[in-house]
Amino acid sequence: MQALNWKIMTWSLGLFCAVSFLLCVVYGLVVPRAWHMTQFLETTLPGFKWVSVGSLVIGLIETFLYGAYAGLVFTWIHNAVARQVQTQA
């Protein structure tokens, strides 16, 4: 089994989360206010308030960093487990 590349996974998940955040904001601008994810975004992203240019930038940075962290940790765990499985086989 081939080990995952931490740079590829980190960037991929970081960008995935940033794009997902942008889609959530666009969704929030299109649908009625009752269907917004405003409270969730404001709770999970420190400094984010619905919606201004500064908050959009903060949200993009934070979601990218959350995704990058997840990619880094996931890659490390995956590669460690894969090594364990290979040595036991």
Residue pairs with C-beta under 8 A, 6 or more apart in sequence:
1 82
1 85
1 86
3 79
3 82
3 83
4 75
4 78
4 79
5 75
6 71
6 72
6 75
6 76
9 71
9 72
9 74
9 75
10 68
10 71
10 72
10 75
11 68
11 71
12 71
13 67
13 68
13 70
13 71
13 74
14 64
14 65
14 67
14 68
14 71
15 64
15 67
16 67
17 63
17 64
17 66
17 67
17 70
18 60
18 63
18 64
18 67
20 63
21 41
21 59
21 60
21 63
22 60
24 37
24 41
25 51
25 56
25 59
27 37
28 36
28 37
28 38
28 50
28 51
29 51
36 50
38 50
41 48
41 50
41 59
42 48
42 49
42 50
45 58
45 59
45 62
45 63
46 62
47 55
47 58
47 62
48 55
48 58
48 59
48 62
49 55
